[in-house]
Amino acid sequence: MHSEEFLHLLMRRQLKLSVACAAAFLVGLIGLPLLNYFAPALMATRVAGFTLSWLLLGVMCFPLVWIVSYFFIRRSIWLEEDEVRAVRENHQGN
C-alpha cells in the first residue's frame, strides 16, 4: 500500500509543513528583538502591569509555541490521511 512514490510525496508535503511552521516560529522569535530595536517606545508601553516587551516575551511566547505545534500536528495528521485516501481511491479505481 505504501509505495515509494507515496512515501516521497508525503515526506515532501510534510517537509513544506515543517518549514512553514519553523518560519512562523522564527518570525515570532526574531520579531521581538527587532520590535525592541525599531520601536522601543511602543515596546516600553505598559500593559497589565508589564511592559509590552516583557508581556510578549514572558506570556505570549508560550501560546505561540502551542499554536504552531497544534497546527503542525493537526495538519500533519491530515496530510497522512489525505495520502491514504488518495491511495485507496487509486487502488479502487484500478
DOFIDO-454276 format. One record per residue (C-alpha): residue in three letters; x, y, z; chain; residue number from 1. Coordinates in Angstrom, 3 decimals. Last residue first. Example, Ala and Ser with C-alpha at 12.3 -4.5 7.8 and 13.67 -1.06 7.14 Angstrom:
2
    r         u         v         w  c    k
  Ser    13.670    -1.060     7.140  A    2
  Ala    12.300    -4.500     7.800  A    1
//
This chain:
94
    r         u         v         w  c    k
  Asn    -7.849     0.201   -10.957  A   94
  Gly   -10.256     2.771    -9.480  A   93
  Gln   -10.214     1.080    -6.081  A   92
  His    -6.421     1.286    -5.932  A   91
  Asn    -6.391     4.998    -6.798  A   90
  Glu    -9.150     5.745    -4.299  A   89
  Arg    -7.217     3.875    -1.606  A   88
  Val    -4.002     5.718    -2.461  A   87
  Ala    -5.754     9.095    -2.376  A   86
  Arg    -7.372     8.324     0.977  A   85
  Val    -4.020     7.247     2.427  A   84
  Glu    -2.448    10.487     1.160  A   83
  Asp    -5.235    12.569     2.682  A   82
  Glu    -4.955    10.740     5.999  A   81
  Glu    -1.223    11.437     6.142  A   80
  Leu    -1.683    15.098     5.224  A   79
  Trp    -4.490    15.494     7.776  A   78
  Ile    -2.292    14.057    10.528  A   77
  Ser     0.463    16.510     9.611  A   76
  Arg    -2.025    19.407     9.525  A   75
  Arg    -3.309    18.643    13.020  A   74
  Ile     0.201    18.152    14.434  A   73
  Phe     1.662    21.268    12.814  A   72
  Phe    -1.299    23.481    13.744  A   71
  Tyr    -1.136    22.342    17.376  A   70
  Ser     2.626    22.909    17.491  A   69
  Val     2.346    26.400    15.962  A   68
  Ile    -0.444    27.291    18.394  A   67
  Trp     1.393    25.857    21.411  A   66
  Val     4.639    27.658    20.541  A   65
  Leu     2.805    30.957    20.049  A   64
  Pro     0.869    30.396    23.298  A   63
  Phe     4.222    30.033    25.084  A   62
  Cys     5.777    33.214    23.680  A   61
  Met     2.759    35.331    24.626  A   60
  Val     3.408    35.435    28.354  A   59
  Gly     7.044    36.098    29.123  A   58
  Leu     8.338    37.524    25.859  A   57
  Leu     5.216    39.326    24.653  A   56
  Leu     4.388    40.659    28.116  A   55
  Trp     8.014    41.517    28.721  A   54
  Ser     8.196    43.674    25.587  A   53
  Leu     4.774    45.189    26.163  A   52
  Thr     5.993    46.444    29.524  A   51
  Phe     4.169    44.740    32.328  A   50
  Gly     1.490    45.967    34.737  A   49
  Ala    -1.426    44.816    32.600  A   48
  Val     0.049    46.589    29.547  A   47
  Arg     2.677    49.304    29.991  A   46
  Thr     4.232    50.720    26.815  A   45
  Ala     8.004    50.170    26.694  A   44
  Met     7.647    48.091    23.496  A   43
  Leu     5.966    51.022    21.749  A   42
  Ala     8.710    53.434    22.805  A   41
  Pro    11.427    50.980    21.750  A   40
  Ala    10.047    50.578    18.221  A   39
  Phe    12.969    49.645    15.943  A   38
  Tyr    15.195    47.823    18.440  A   37
  Asn    12.565    46.285    20.694  A   36
  Leu    10.485    45.360    17.637  A   35
  Leu    13.532    43.705    16.093  A   34
  Pro    14.216    41.813    19.321  A   33
  Leu    10.611    40.542    19.317  A   32
  Gly    10.442    39.739    15.605  A   31
  Ile    13.287    37.219    15.702  A   30
  Leu    11.394    34.701    17.829  A   29
  Gly     7.967    35.443    16.377  A   28
  Val     9.219    35.301    12.799  A   27
  Leu    11.241    32.230    13.754  A   26
  Phe     8.115    30.405    14.940  A   25
  Ala     6.253    31.155    11.718  A   24
  Ala     9.289    30.083     9.677  A   23
  Ala     9.557    26.811    11.612  A   22
  Cys     5.876    26.134    10.949  A   21
  Ala     6.280    26.818     7.205  A   20
  Val     9.456    24.709     7.011  A   19
  Ser     7.768    21.806     8.779  A   18
  Leu     4.710    21.992     6.501  A   17
  Lys     6.909    22.003     3.402  A   16
  Leu     8.798    19.000     4.805  A   15
  Gln     5.488    17.256     5.500  A   14
  Arg     4.457    17.686     1.856  A   13
  Arg     7.801    16.329     0.616  A   12
  Met     7.659    13.384     3.049  A   11
  Leu     4.138    12.511     1.916  A   10
  Leu     5.124    12.673    -1.753  A    9
  His     8.213    10.557    -1.117  A    8
  Leu     6.244     7.983     0.870  A    7
  Phe     3.525     7.615    -1.758  A    6
  Glu     6.067     7.394    -4.598  A    5
  Glu     7.996     4.694    -2.753  A    4
  Ser     4.815     2.707    -2.364  A    3
  His     2.827     2.424     0.810  A    2
  Met     0.000     0.000     0.000  A    1
//
